[in-house]
Amino acid sequence: MKNFTQILCLFLLAFGSINAQQEKGIVGYNNWMSSWTEFQPNKVDYGEPTQILSGDITEDTKLLKKNTYLLLGSVFVTDSTTLTIEPGTVIIGDFKTNGSLTISNGSKIIAEGLETDPIIFTSNRGVKKQGDWGGIFILGDAPTNKFGNESAIDFGLKPSSYKNVSYGGDCPDSNSGILKYVRIEYAGKRTKEYGYFSGLTLAGVGHQTVIENVMVSYSYGNSFSVIGGEVKLDKTISNRCSRNDYEFNFGTQCKITNSIAIRTPYISGSEGSKCMYVASYDNLDKVDLTKKRTDVQAENMTLVNVSNNLTNDIEIGLVKEALYIAPETYVSLNKTVISGFNPAVILDEEIKINNKSLDRIKFREMYFNNCNGNIFTKGHSNNDDLENWYGNSIFQNVYSKGDDKETFIDLKNPKRPDFRLRINKIIASND
């Protein structure tokens, strides 16, 4: 009996070790990015389009895997219509006409791919580059903090009706559909008059909308832009975009979990390039601050900068902060990894460093690794107050200078990188 008990204990110990996982950063007993993602999309040939999508889609439509579709110009799903996309379907954005897809307010998209058969949005160019086509807009009737109940996106799109580009309302639980196991590649085209498209824009989207396992790669604009609404993001990936990986503004209420931003100084734009940008407005005169301010609750995120020579890249100005927090916002990061930035976090200079402000900005059980400084106010080199506040043991934040190879399981695998932390590699430090 004694021998049996010893064997059982050894088995349980071994089983627990095999199935252990690091609690900080993206989590999972297996690498959930290993099967449906593509980290080298420029090497994939998706074939030539066999069907064209253009103008307004005004009746329920299903896109089939057997076809390859071309987004020709501005395509709108309107009139309370549902666009359903089969797993494995490929939709190609046209370079010359700046192809884009807009799911208008009141309509839905059901793009529910499979782990073994994701849905692909990509470029139609032989040699694909960032910003080859526009991107995807999903518009709903959830609230924003702008004056009035409705606003409109304006990227030079050519809708047949203003309502096709309008968003916002008073329905936080609205449902704009499903994006699941979806890849969006080489979007974010820059326009002279309207700036950059984003890979995926969610404007006034309600919390019944499902956004899970969505990967945006090589966007020339932001990867994910969230404008107002009440949104949940789970297992989302921003891979090597030029501008911001995740941008939240205009009263967004967002919960984002188990998600990652992968940056590199050799692709990022020279201005406005951060993993997360959190704001409540661009122009104070255009928002109503009696409405909700932007509130981002993030847990188990990994914000990582992949560099061949981090010290040199910082010295020549290629590396910026991971997270920028603007005034009048609420931000909570929990069990999140920030690795390889200059510094980790910057607070806008208008944020007063006092108890009231810092109660709105929470960092708990964080892992700050290999950053040139941790949390600063913009334009100030002395961050003693912030270090003392967030360095308090009650927050359980950890600071480290670990090498990427020792910190992450397999960060530089070109096909199937694994950005989970190595088990038991977090060592507390006061540096």
Order of alpha helices (4+ residues) and beta strands (2+ residues): alpha-beta-beta-beta-beta-beta-beta-beta-beta-beta-beta-beta-beta-beta-beta-beta-beta-beta-beta-beta-beta-beta-beta-beta-beta-beta-beta-alpha-beta-beta-beta-beta-alpha-beta-beta-beta-alpha-beta-alpha-beta-beta
